[in-house]
C-alpha cells in the first residue's frame, strides 16, 4: 500500500499503537492522534526509523470538534490525502455502577474537562466523578461520530483511488475507492457487561458505523467496525489491575479465561491485523459490517 495515508486516533498505545505500527510496516504514512504527546511523538519517530514510512503526531481530543477538524487538516497538509482512518480512541469506567446510581447530571455536565488527561485512560480517582458518564460518552460515541464526519468529508473531496485486486478477477473494472474507515466498538457493543456508560456508548459505535456505511457508500467510502474482546492494553489494566497484564499469575487465574474458548486474552497486534484488513483493498466489498475478534466469547461462552 505505497504512498497512502492513514489517521489512527488513540494511536499512542494499545490497539491504536498496534494499528499505526501495522500500517507503517506496510508503507502507509501515518498520522497519530492522541492526548499523550510524549508517547505519540516517540512512536512517530520509531515508525519512521523502523519502517521508513512518514509519521506525524497531532495532539487531539476527539470529543472536541475543532481538534478533530485540525487533525484531518494536519494529515492532509502533510500527506496530500486521507485514504484510511482507524478510530481507536476510547475510555472506560474503572468500576461497575448500578444504573440507579447514575443521574442526568452525569450525562449533562463535565465538572472537570480532563484536558490534560490521557485520552485512553481515566484515573481510578475519577471513577465516581460526575464527569465520568459525560466523558465516556463524549469520547467513545460523540468522538467516533465527529471523526467519521470529518474524515469522510475529506474523503468525499478527493479523487477515487484505483482498487488493486489479485487473482483471476483482477482485470475486471471495479470502482475506485475514496477511503476506508474502521471504528473500534467492543463485545460490550453487542452484550452487556454491566458498565453503565461504556456499554451503551459502544453500542452507539455500531449505529454510527451503519449510518456511515449508508451515508458514504455511494461515494465509495467504506465504514466498518471491529468488536474486540479482552485485549491486553493500558485501558484493560486500569479496569482489571494485574488480571489485565499478560503473563501475570493473576491473569492465568482470571475467571474471564473460562469464558473465552481460546483460553486466553488477545494481544493488540491481533486486533490490528483485522483492522488493517478492513482498511485495505482486500476488503473492498465489506461495508457496514462489524467483525467480532474475541477468541470465542460473545456467541460461544457457556
Helices and strands as residue ranges (DSSP letters): E 5-9, H 14-25, E 29-34, H 37-51, E 55-59, H 65-79, E 84-87, G 99-101, H 104-108, G 124-126, H 131-137, I 138-142, H 143-157, E 179-184, G 187-189, H 198-216, G 217-219, E 221-228, E 231-232, H 234-240, G 241-244, H 249-252, G 255-259, E 266-267, H 268-279, G 281-283, E 290-293
